[in-house]
Amino acid sequence: MTRPTPFDASLTHPTLQQTFGDVCRRFADKDAVVFHADGHAERHTFAQLFDDAQALACGLRTCGLRAGDHVGLWMPNCYEWILSRFAVALAGMVLVPLNTRLRSQDLSQLLHLSDAKALIVAERFKDIDYTALLAALGLIGERKSPTPLVISAAREPSPGTIGLHTLMRRPADGAEPVQASPDDVLNIIFTSGTTSLPKGAMIRNGAATLNMLRINERWGQRADDRFMLCAPLFTSAGLGRATACLIGGSTLVLQEGFAAREFLQVASEQRVTATALSDTNVLDLIDELAQTPALPPLMLRVVLGWFQPGVASKQDFLRRQLGVAHVLSHYGLSETSHMTTLCSPDDDPALCDASVGRPLPGVSVDIVDPDGGGPCACGALGEIRVGGYVVTPGYYKRPDASRELLDEQGRLCTGDLGWLDEAGFLHFHGRQKDIVRVGGFNVSAGEIENLLRAQPEIREAAVVPIPDPRLGEVPCAFVEFFPGTSLTVEALRARLRADVA
């Protein structure tokens, strides 16, 4: 396997642990996280966040966990998610964020593939009872190695789990602070790819930290900004944006999810100056204002987002209806820390709408012929290849997939199509991969096909994307039943809901 570009010494920057500690000392009494839920705002200063993260890091070590161990995090957006993110880093451990909608089979598989030694969980998420699901998997109760230790964020933890808040109250273990290295693995982000099998992209500490700081510089983040996040924290985008906000000294206004009316109300009440939105979020805002034209006063200056290429109506809405000064498009993958390209407030708005920005410093973007691999001329369509310090060193315990990840020059083979203009702006054209992008999330068509084919009544199945006015595209399944089956489409949908996230 060709190795990716090592962490460039000329770009060396403090690790996440160092950067987080510095910003918490500098802005100790300032709000770090304002979590909005059920009409209530829960506030935590930078000093409180640092103290809580340190306390939990010590608590994790008292459980026998050590630097380098992998810790799964399975909970919806909340303050405990954020403090766990930094606690795991301060303890020198590796964070493995998990999709909140995972069902038993997928959860068990990812815990096994990631070698998670511990799992920090919420009590439930929407209609999913995490405690019952973990009990059914045999993860709660008498622990059998290598079953991960279950740490519950609930105020009253279930029997067989360890309370997160109990761990935070344990006496300090007296251990020396972890000496983190830029080359340490910070996160393992699981993603489906061309094989439709889960792959954990290893993200290095220095690469992730530098990438987030470069992102902040590009869009002009200020310490007095209040950044609102509704995207799930388990995603590369959600995790990256939340962490970047905090290490930049800004206040993170966090919501459990996106609801248009609540978004507008909270953005007004909390004087939000920046946020990140998806295509689907903007469509919901358009629908909301059509029903309720009265708009609360907003202070939004910047919106970061990835919008369907070639469609500027959503960006126009944000500027004209919400008064947003800068709508900045970007491009990135789980395998590249967070973002690889991003527009700037100084760029022409028309170019921001048509493109996904220029490469960040230290990142290269090339366009190559998908068949021959040779370079494409300016303006010619080809496969996007990404190089530089942001590229993952590989997939965890997946040497087969890692070998296919990079080309002979160490560039990431994205499987995405695009072209570069004369000014160096990347124009995203589409995806080559067997992936359906539903409302900003990647859904594997192959996984759905395999699930359909596993049903005894189904002879064959194929899943393809079809356009959707709200979500961009959705998977559509073509199914051939065995002769004589009485299974209806409605009954099939009901059966699959238990296994499809």
N, C-alpha and C positions, 0 to 999 in steps of 0.2 A: 504493500500500500504506500502510495506517495504521501508523505507527511504534510500537513498544512503548515503555513508560515508560523514559526514559533513566536511566542510573545516578544515583540520587538523591544530590545533594551532601550532604544532611542525614544520609545513611547511610554516607558515605564511610569506608572502612576501608582499611588497608594492603593492597597487592596480595599475591598469593601469594608472589612473590619476597621481599618485605619480611617477611611473616609467617613464612615458612619460615626465613629467616636469623635472625630474632629467636629463634624457638623452639630452633633448633640451638645458638645461643650460650648460651641459658638452661639447656638440659638436655644440654650437650655430652657428658658421660660416661655418660649413661643409654642403655639399649637403645632404639633407634628401631624397628628391624625384627628380628624373630626369624623366619626362614624355616624351616619344617619340611618336610623331604622325605626319604623313605627312612629314617625313624627317626633322622635327624640334624638338629640344630638349628644353623642358621647365624646368628650374631649380628652386628649392626652398630649402633654407637652413633650418636647424632645428629651428633656431630662427624665421624665417618667418612662418614655419609651426605652431609653437606654438602660435605666435601672431595671425595668421589667425584663428586658432581653437578657441582661447579665444574670439576673436571678434565675431565669428559666435555663440559661446555658449551664449554670452551676447545677441546677436540678437534674438536667439530662445526664450530667457526668455522674451524679450520685446513683443513677440507675445502672451504672456499669457501661454506659455508652462512651465511646472514645473518639478522638479526632479521626476523621476519615470515614466514620460510619455513615450510612445512608439513612435519612429520616424522611418518611413519607408525610405529606401534609394533605389532609382530606377534609376540607371544610369550606363553606361558602365565605364570601367576603365579610370580614369582621376585623376588629382590632386584634384579636388573638392570632389571626392569620399573619398580620404584619409583624407582631412581636415574635412569633415563632420563626418567621423568615430570618430575622436578625439574630435570634437566639441560636439557631442552628449554625449560622455563620460564625458567631462569636465562640462557639464551642469547637470550631474547626471541622464541623460535620458537613455533609453534602445534602442539599435539599432536593426532594423528589416531589414536586407538586402533582396532585392527582385530580382528575376531572370530578367535579361534584356529582355528576350524574352516572358515575360508574355503577354497574350492577355487580353481583357477586362473582361471576366468572371472570369479568374483566379486571376487577379489583384484585382477585387472587392471583391472576396472571401477572399483573404489573408489580405486585409486591414481591413475587418470586423473581421476575426478570431484573428488578432493581436491587435485589439483596437488601431490602430495607430491614434495619435492625429495630426500628421503632416507627410507630404510626400515630401522628397527632390528629385527632378527629373531633368533629362536632357531634352533637347528639343526633341531629337529623338535618335534612335539607329538603324543603318542600314536602313531597310525598314519599321521600326515601328515608326510612328509619335506619340510620347508620348502625345504631346499637344492635338492633335485631339482625341486620345483615351480617355484622361481624360475629355475632353469636352463632348464626347458622353456619358460618365458615369455620367455627371452632377457634376463633382468634381471641375470644373473651373467656376468661376462666383460668383454669390451670394451664400455665404457659408451657408449651413444648418446643424446645429448640428445633429448628430455627424460626419458629413463629415470632413475628415482630411484637415488641412490647407495645401495648395500646395505651395511649395517653389521651384522656378525655378533657376537652375544653369546657364541658358542661359544669355548671355551678354545683350540681349534685351528681358526681360521676357514678356510672353504673357499676355494680359489683364486678370484680374481675378486671377493672381498668384502674389506672393511676390518674389522679386529678392533676391537670396542668397547673391549677392555682395552688394545689398542695405542694407540687414540686418547687414552685416559685418561693414558697415560705421555708424551704429547707435551709439549714445553715450553709454558708458558703464553704466550698470544699478546700479552699486555700490553694487551688491549682494556679500555676502561672498562666498569664494570658497566652492564647495560642499565637504562635508566630506564623502568620499566614504568608503564603507565597503567591505571586501573580499566576504561577503555573498550576496551582491547586485547582481541582475541580470544585466549582461552587454549586452548580445545579445540574441535575439530569432532567431534561425536558423530553417527555415521551411524545412521539408524533407518529402518525401513520404515513407511510410513503408508498412508493410504487409497488411494493410487495404486499401492502395492506397488513403487515405484521408490525406490532408495536416496536419502536426503536427509540432508545433513550439517548438523545444528543447530549454529550458532556460539554458543559460550558465552563471555561476557565475563569478564575477569579479576576485576574487582571484584565482580561479581555472584556468581561461583562462590565466591570467598573468603568474602564476607559470608554467603552461604547456608550454607556449611559451619560457620562459627562460630556462626550462629544455631541450627543443628541441635545442635551440641555443648551450647549453653546449655539448649536445650529438654529434652534427655534427661539432663542433669546430668553430663556427662563431667568426669572429674577427671584431674589429671596422673598420679596413681598407677594409673589404669586400664590394663588390658592387654586390648586389643581384638582378637578373633580374627576373621579374614576368610577365607572359603573361596570366596566368589563371584568370578567372573572379573573381573579388573581392567579388561578392555576395555569392560565395560558402564558405563553412567552410574552405576549404583548401586555397583558395585565400586570404580570410580575415585573417586567421591565419598566413600565411607566410608573408604577407605584414606587419602586426602588429609586428610579431616577429622580422623581419628585423630591423624595426625602433627602437623598444625599446632595441635592442641590439647595437644601435649606428652605424649600417651599412647604406650605401646609397641604397635606393630602386630605381632601374631602371625599370620603369613601361611602359608596352605597352598595347594598347587597346585590342589586341588579338594576336594569334600566326600565323605568316607566316614565313616559314623556311628561306627564303632568307633574309628577314628583321631581323630575329632573329640573324643570323650569323653576319650580318653587324653591327647591334647595339651592340651586345656582344663584337665585336672587337673594335669599336669606343669608347665605354664606359668602356673598360677594365674590363668587368664583370668577377668576380671570382667565383660566385655561382649562381645557378638557380634551378628551379623546372620544371620537364617535365613529360608528360604523355606518355603512349604507342604510342598514335596517333602522338604526337609531334615528337617523335624519328623516326617514320616511314616517316613522312614528311621530316625530315632532311636527312634520307637515300636517299629518292627520289631526293632531291635537289642536293646532292653531286654527284649523278649518272648523273645528267644533267649538273652540273657546278662543275667539279672536283676541280677548284681553290678555296682553302679555305683561308679566311682572318686569320691573326694571332689572336689566342685566348689565354686567360689567365684563362680559366675555371678550377677550382680546385675541386669543389664539385657540384654534381647534386643530388637533392632529387627527389624521384619519387615512384610511385606505378606502377609496371609492371606486366603483366600477369604471374602468377606463373609458374615456371618451364621452362621459356624461357629466356635464357641468351644472345641471339644474340643482342638485343638492347643495353644491358649494354656493351657488347664487342665492339660494334660500337662506343659508347661514349668514351670508353677508347682508342681504337686504332685509330679512325679517328679524334676525336675532342681533344684528349689528356687529357681527364678528369682523374684526379688522383683517385677520390673517387665517386662511384655511390652508393648511400645509399637508400635502400628501407625502406618503413614504412607502418604502418597500423593505421587507425583511422576512427572515425565516427563523424557525426554532434553532436551526443549525448555525446561525450567525449571531448569537447572543441576543439581539433584539432587532435593531434597524441597521440597514446597510446604506440606504439612500434616504434623503429627507430634503424637502423644500425649505427655504428660508423666508423670513418676513420681507427681505429685500428683493425677492424674486417677483417677476411679473405675475399677477394673479392668473392670467390666462395660461401661463406656462405651468403654474402650480396645479391648475385644473387638468391640463392635458398630460402631465407627466407625474412621476413619483419622486422627483428631485434628483439631486446630484449625490454621488458617493460621499460618505463622511470621511474626514481625514484618516489616512491609514488604511482605507478600504479601497479595493479595486473592483470595478465592474467591467466585464468584457462581454461581447456578443460573438458567438461562434456558430458556425454551420452545424445544425443538429446531426447531420449525417457524417460529414467529414471531420468536423472539429476545428477547421481552419477559421481564422478571424473573418468577421463580416465587415463590410464597408459601412461607413457612417450612414445611418438611415435604413440599413438593411435589417430585416427581421431574422432573428436567430435565437439560440438558447442563451439564457443569462448565466454567466459564470462569475462567481464572487471569490475574491482573494483577499488576503490580509490577516491581521491578528484576530479578527472576529470569528474566523472559521473554526468550527468544532474540531478537536483532535480525533473525533470518531464517535461511534455509537457504543454504548456500554455493553460489553459481552456480545457484540454482534460483529465479529471480524468480517463476516461475509458481506454484510451491508456496508461496512466501513470501506471495504475495498472498492466498492462501486461509487463511493461518495465523491472522490476527488479525481481530477484529471492529472496528467503527468506533470503539470506545472503547480500542483498543489491547490488548484482552484476548486471551489465547490460547484458540482454539477447540479444546478437547481431544478432542471426539468421544466423551467418556466420560459416563456417566450417574451421577447421584447426587442427594443432597438434604442440606440443612443443617437441623440441629435448633435449638431456641431458644437453646442455649448456644454456637452457632457451630461445632459439630463437624460435619465432613463425613462423610457415609455413602455409600460407593462402591457402585454398583448393577450396573455392567457396562460393556461397551464397544460403541459403535456401529460401530467401525471393522472392516474386513475383516481382523481379526487374531485368531490363535489363541494364547492364552497357555499355553505348555507348560512346566510346572515353573518358572514365574517368568520365562521368556523369551518374547518376542514372535516369532511365526512368521507370515509372510505367506501367507495362503491363495492370494492371487493369483499369487505367484511360483511356488508349487507347481503351480497350474493351468497356468501358461504352460509350465513344464517338461514337464508331462504332454502338453500339446497339441503340443509339439515332436516327440514320438515318432511315427515314421511309421505305426505300427500303430493309433494312437489317434485316434478321430474327435472326441470331445468329453470334457471332464473338468470336474468341479466338486468343490471342497473345502470341507468344513464342519467345525466343531468338534463333538466328541462328548465326553461326560463320561469322565473317567478317575480311578479311585480314588486314584492316587498323584500324577499330574502335574496334576490339576485338569481339564485338557481336552487333547485331542490332535486333530490334523487327520485327517479321514477323507475319502478320495477316492472319488468315484463316477466310473467310467470306462466309456466306450462305445468298444469296439473296432470297427475296420472289419471288414466281413464277410470270413471266410476267414482271419483272422490266426491264427497258431499261438502267439503270445506268451502266456506264462502270467503270473499275478500274481507268482509267486516270481521269475521271470526279470526282470519289470519292476522289482521292488524292488531286485534286485541291480544292475541297470543304473543306477538313480537314485542309489544310494549314493555314486557318484563325484562327484555334482554337488550333493547336498543336504547342508547343514551339519548 
